[in-house]
Amino acid sequence: MDNEQDGSEVLETPEEVAEDIEATGEAAEETAEGELSEEELTPEKIKDLKKKAAERDELEKKNKQLYERLKKAPKVEDGLSALDAMALVNSGITEDEDIEEAVDFAKFKKITVREAIKHPTLKGLLGAKAEERRSALAANAGRTQRATTKTNDADIVAKAERGETLETEEDMQKLFRGRLAARKGINRK
């Protein structure tokens, strides 16, 4: 509505503005607090109220947009980033169980894998596991037994013909049986 008052153009009456503002909810909040009444609405206050309502609407719109963006944002991946993988390799962590331990520790502490590798607790844990592996390897290497090869009569005969000495009485008996078998034409193994 165009009204002329004191040479200035007023687009709406205070009652119309109050209705507009109440429709948006701003005036209901303001008047409920007792700040403004319909008699106190001046064109400047109306302008301020509209400005506040516009700012609030814009903030709400931005908040909705941010919320939608966060909902659509990709989740944190479970795999390693390239920098994390390089940090693992550079730190000398190559065992699968150590890598899993570092990744799990980083997730637990909510830090990056690069930071987790430098953490003293993880260093101690990985050091202890590496020591366990070294000691298990050493213990296992000491317990391996060499396979004994069973020599047959023909091998003993060949050994004796080369001039090697026979070590046991059993080897001498095998030599005898081997030479006897060679005379008879039977080659036993």
VEXSE-609536 format. One record per atom (N, C-alpha, C): x, z, y. Coordinates in steps of 0.02 Angstrom, whole numbers, padded with zeros to 5 digits, always signed. Layout:
<recs>
XZY
...
</recs>
This chain:
<recs>
+00041+00000-00058
+00000+00000+00000
+00044+00000+00061
+00032-00042+00108
+00071-00046+00169
+00033-00010+00225
+00059+00044+00250
+00030+00081+00305
+00080+00083+00362
+00056+00080+00422
+00098+00085+00481
+00091+00155+00509
+00145+00192+00513
+00144+00258+00544
+00204+00263+00590
+00192+00276+00652
+00244+00284+00703
+00293+00226+00704
+00272+00166+00694
+00314+00107+00698
+00357+00097+00636
+00356+00141+00589
+00394+00131+00528
+00346+00113+00472
+00370+00076+00426
+00329+00052+00372
+00335+00099+00313
+00279+00127+00290
+00278+00170+00232
+00245+00132+00176
+00279+00127+00121
+00253+00087+00067
+00198+00123+00029
+00202+00189+00024
+00152+00226-00014
+00137+00291+00023
+00080+00316+00009
+00061+00381+00038
+00092+00435-00006
+00100+00496+00020
+00128+00550-00020
+00089+00563-00084
+00022+00554-00082
-00017+00565-00142
-00001+00513-00196
+00008+00450-00174
+00025+00397-00222
+00094+00410-00253
+00141+00432-00211
+00209+00447-00237
+00205+00506-00286
+00165+00556-00269
+00159+00613-00313
+00130+00592-00380
+00082+00547-00379
+00054+00522-00442
+00107+00484-00482
+00146+00442-00446
+00199+00404-00479
+00250+00451-00511
+00269+00501-00474
+00320+00547-00499
+00293+00588-00556
+00232+00610-00552
+00202+00648-00606
+00198+00605-00669
+00188+00541-00661
+00186+00496-00718
+00254+00495-00753
+00307+00499-00716
+00374+00500-00746
+00394+00569-00769
+00358+00621-00747
+00373+00688-00768
+00415+00727-00720
+00443+00695-00670
+00488+00728-00623
+00450+00776-00578
+00395+00756-00551
+00357+00798-00504
+00328+00858-00541
+00309+00850-00602
+00281+00906-00640
+00334+00961-00646
+00397+00942-00658
+00450+00991-00663
+00463+01023-00595
+00466+00982-00543
+00481+01007-00476
+00426+01054-00451
+00363+01034-00458
+00308+01075-00432
+00298+01136-00476
+00314+01132-00540
+00307+01190-00583
+00355+01245-00561
+00413+01224-00536
+00461+01273-00512
+00443+01298-00443
+00394+01268-00412
+00372+01290-00346
+00413+01263-00290
+00453+01212-00302
+00495+01184-00249
+00455+01142-00200
+00412+01100-00226
+00375+01054-00182
+00300+01058-00197
+00263+01050-00145
+00191+01043-00153
+00172+00977-00121
+00111+00956-00130
+00090+00891-00103
+00096+00889-00028
+00088+00946+00006
+00092+00946+00080
+00165+00938+00103
+00213+00962+00062
+00283+00960+00081
+00316+00893+00067
+00283+00847+00034
+00313+00782+00018
+00320+00741+00082
+00382+00728+00099
+00396+00685+00156
+00429+00622+00128
+00431+00570+00168
+00463+00508+00143
+00535+00519+00119
+00573+00564+00152
+00642+00576+00130
+00643+00611+00062
+00599+00661+00055
+00596+00697-00009
+00571+00652-00064
+00526+00608-00047
+00500+00560-00097
+00557+00514-00119
+00596+00493-00070
+00653+00449-00085
+00703+00485-00131
+00717+00549-00115
+00763+00589-00157
+00736+00597-00228
+00671+00611-00233
+00641+00619-00299
+00644+00555-00339
+00631+00499-00306
+00636+00435-00341
+00708+00421-00363
+00755+00439-00319
+00826+00428-00335
+00846+00471-00395
+00825+00535-00396
+00840+00579-00452
+00808+00554-00516
+00747+00531-00510
+00712+00505-00569
+00748+00443-00596
+00771+00400-00552
+00807+00340-00572
+00873+00358-00605
+00908+00407-00576
+00972+00429-00605
+00961+00459-00674
+00909+00501-00681
+00894+00531-00745
+00877+00478-00797
+00836+00429-00777
+00818+00375-00823
+00880+00335-00844
+00925+00324-00797
+00985+00286-00813
+01030+00326-00861
+01036+00391-00849
+01075+00434-00894
+01044+00435-00964
+00979+00440-00968
+00946+00439-01033
+00958+00374-01069
+00956+00319-01031
+00968+00253-01060
+01039+00248-01087
+01088+00273-01047
+01157+00272-01069
+01167+00316-01131
+01135+00374-01132
+01140+00418-01190
+01113+00385-01252
+01057+00350-01245
+01028+00315-01302
+01075+00260-01326
+01106+00224-01279
+01153+00171-01298
+01213+00200-01334
+01239+00255-01308
+01296+00287-01341
+01279+00312-01411
+01219+00340-01417
+01197+00365-01482
+01191+00307-01531
+01164+00252-01510
+01157+00194-01553
+01226+00167-01573
+01273+00166-01526
+01340+00143-01541
+01374+00188-01592
+01364+00253-01584
+01394+00300-01632
+01364+00293-01701
+01299+00279-01704
+01267+00269-01769
+01295+00208-01803
+01309+00156-01764
+01333+00093-01792
+01409+00093-01803
+01444+00141-01775
+01517+00143-01780
+01537+00150-01853
+01591+00116-01873
+01613+00121-01943
+01637+00192-01958
+01624+00213-02018
+01646+00279-02041
+01722+00277-02050
+01752+00335-02050
+01824+00340-02062
+01836+00318-02134
+01882+00272-02143
+01895+00246-02209
+01936+00294-02250
+01928+00290-02316
+01964+00335-02360
+02035+00311-02373
+02048+00248-02360
+02114+00221-02374
+02165+00240-02320
+02226+00219-02330
+02280+00234-02283
+02285+00179-02231
+02301+00198-02171
+02315+00148-02120
+02386+00123-02133
+02404+00068-02101
+02470+00040-02111
+02524+00089-02086
+02511+00123-02031
+02559+00171-02005
+02567+00231-02052
+02512+00253-02082
+02516+00308-02130
+02556+00288-02192
+02546+00227-02216
+02582+00203-02274
+02657+00199-02259
+02674+00174-02200
+02744+00170-02180
+02775+00240-02174
+02737+00287-02148
+02762+00355-02142
+02776+00385-02211
+02732+00371-02259
+02742+00397-02327
+02805+00367-02357
+02815+00302-02349
+02873+00269-02378
+02937+00295-02344
+02936+00301-02278
+02995+00324-02242
+03013+00396-02258
+02964+00436-02275
+02977+00506-02292
+02999+00515-02364
+02996+00462-02404
+03019+00465-02473
+02965+00487-02522
+02904+00489-02501
+02849+00508-02546
+02827+00445-02582
+02842+00442-02647
+02825+00381-02685
+02782+00395-02746
+02780+00458-02768
+02739+00475-02826
+02665+00472-02808
+02624+00446-02853
+02552+00440-02839
+02520+00508-02825
+02538+00558-02864
+02507+00624-02854
+02529+00655-02788
+02589+00640-02765
+02612+00665-02700
+02575+00631-02643
+02564+00566-02650
+02527+00529-02599
+02456+00556-02594
+02424+00566-02652
+02356+00594-02652
+02355+00663-02621
+02406+00703-02635
+02410+00770-02607
+02416+00767-02531
+02457+00721-02506
+02466+00715-02433
+02401+00692-02400
+02366+00644-02430
+02303+00620-02402
+02251+00675-02403
+02246+00711-02459
+02197+00766-02463
+02213+00821-02413
+02276+00836-02404
+02296+00888-02356
+02278+00866-02285
+02289+00802-02269
+02273+00777-02203
+02197+00780-02190
+02158+00763-02241
+02085+00767-02234
+02063+00840-02225
+02093+00885-02263
+02075+00955-02259
+02090+00984-02190
+02149+00968-02164
+02169+00993-02099
+02141+00952-02041
+02109+00895-02058
+02081+00849-02008
+02136+00824-01960
+02191+00803-01990
+02247+00774-01953
+02266+00708-01986
+02310+00670-01954
+02331+00607-01984
+02381+00621-02039
+02391+00572-02082
+02439+00579-02136
+02510+00587-02108
+02524+00552-02053
+02590+00559-02022
+02603+00631-02000
+02552+00663-01972
+02560+00733-01952
+02564+00779-02013
+02527+00763-02065
+02526+00804-02125
+02595+00804-02159
+02628+00747-02158
+02695+00742-02190
+02744+00789-02157
+02736+00800-02092
+02781+00843-02055
+02763+00917-02060
+02704+00932-02087
+02680+01001-02091
+02721+01040-02142
+02744+01100-02123
+02787+01139-02169
+02753+01158-02235
+02689+01169-02233
+02653+01188-02295
+02655+01131-02345
+02642+01071-02322
+02643+01012-02366
+02714+00998-02390
+02762+01007-02346
+02832+00996-02366
+02851+01043-02423
+02831+01106-02417
+02846+01155-02470
+02811+01137-02535
+02749+01117-02531
+02710+01099-02590
+02740+01038-02625
+02757+00987-02586
+02786+00927-02616
+02856+00941-02644
+02894+00984-02610
+02960+01003-02636
+02955+01039-02702
+02906+01084-02708
+02897+01120-02771
+02877+01073-02828
+02833+01025-02813
+02813+00977-02864
+02871+00932-02884
+02912+00912-02836
+02970+00870-02852
+03019+00909-02897
+03028+00973-02882
+03072+01015-02923
+03045+01022-02994
+02979+01029-03001
+02948+01033-03067
+02961+00969-03107
+02953+00912-03073
+02964+00848-03107
+03037+00841-03129
+03084+00862-03085
+03155+00857-03103
+03172+00902-03162
+03146+00963-03162
+03161+01008-03217
+03128+00985-03282
+03068+00958-03277
+03034+00932-03337
+03071+00872-03365
+03097+00831-03321
+03136+00773-03344
+03201+00795-03377
+03233+00844-03348
+03296+00869-03378
+03282+00902-03445
+03229+00941-03449
+03212+00974-03512
+03193+00923-03565
+03159+00872-03546
+03138+00820-03593
+03198+00779-03616
+03244+00765-03570
+03302+00724-03588
+03347+00761-03637
+03352+00827-03633
+03394+00865-03678
+03365+00870-03748
+03302+00861-03756
+03270+00870-03821
+03263+00806-03861
+03281+00751-03832
+03275+00689-03870
+03328+00688-03924
+03307+00670-03983
+03353+00666-04039
+03367+00594-04054
+03429+00585-04073
+03448+00517-04092
+03419+00502-04161
+03397+00441-04167
+03371+00421-04232
+03429+00410-04280
+03421+00437-04339
+03474+00427-04389
+03459+00362-04426
+03510+00323-04434
+03501+00261-04470
+03522+00273-04543
+03481+00250-04585
+03496+00258-04656
+03536+00196-04677
+03594+00209-04703
+03636+00153-04725
+03621+00138-04798
+03621+00075-04813
+03609+00055-04884
+03676+00041-04917
+03671+00026-04980
+03732+00016-05020
+03772-00043-04995
+03740-00097-04975
+03776-00157-04952
+03813-00142-04887
+03783-00102-04843
+03817-00085-04780
+03880-00044-04794
+03876+00001-04841
+03934+00043-04859
+03989-00001-04888
+03971-00049-04930
+04021-00095-04959
+04055-00134-04904
+04015-00160-04856
+04044-00198-04800
+04090-00154-04758
+04071-00093-04748
+04112-00045-04710
+04178-00032-04746
+04176-00024-04810
+04237-00011-04849
+04282-00073-04849
+04254-00133-04851
+04295-00194-04850
+04329-00203-04783
+04300-00178-04729
+04331-00183-04663
+04387-00132-04656
+04390-00086-04701
+04444-00036-04699
+04424+00029-04667
+04360+00036-04651
+04338+00098-04621
+04333+00152-04675
+04345+00212-04655
+04343+00267-04703
+04272+00291-04713
+04259+00312-04773
+04193+00339-04789
+04195+00414-04776
+04142+00440-04746
+04143+00509-04723
+04116+00559-04773
+04069+00540-04812
+04039+00590-04857
+04044+00566-04930
+04032+00613-04973
+04031+00598-05044
+03973+00551-05061
+03919+00561-05023
+03860+00518-05034
+03877+00445-05018
+03918+00434-04966
+03938+00366-04949
+03981+00336-05004
+04022+00376-05037
+04064+00352-05092
+04021+00333-05152
+03968+00371-05164
+03923+00354-05218
+03886+00289-05202
+03867+00279-05139
+03834+00217-05119
+03882+00158-05126
+03946+00168-05111
+03996+00115-05120
+04001+00095-05193
+04003+00145-05237
+04006+00132-05308
+03945+00092-05331
+03885+00114-05310
+03823+00080-05330
+03821+00009-05301
+03845+00002-05240
+03845-00064-05208
+03891-00113-05243
+03951-00091-05263
+03997-00135-05298
+03971-00151-05368
+03940-00103-05400
+03911-00114-05466
+03854-00164-05461
+03813-00158-05410
+03757-00204-05400
+03783-00274-05384
+03839-00279-05348
+03866-00344-05330
+03892-00379-05393
+03920-00341-05440
+03945-00370-05502
+03887-00395-05544
+03833-00359-05542
+03775-00379-05583
+03735-00433-05546
+03748-00443-05481
+03711-00495-05443
+03648-00468-05411
+03641-00405-05411
+03583-00375-05381
+03606-00343-05314
+03573-00361-05263
+03589-00332-05198
+03533-00286-05178
+03545-00222-05184
+03494-00172-05169
+03501-00148-05097
+03444-00133-05071
+03444-00105-05003
+03413-00039-05004
</recs>
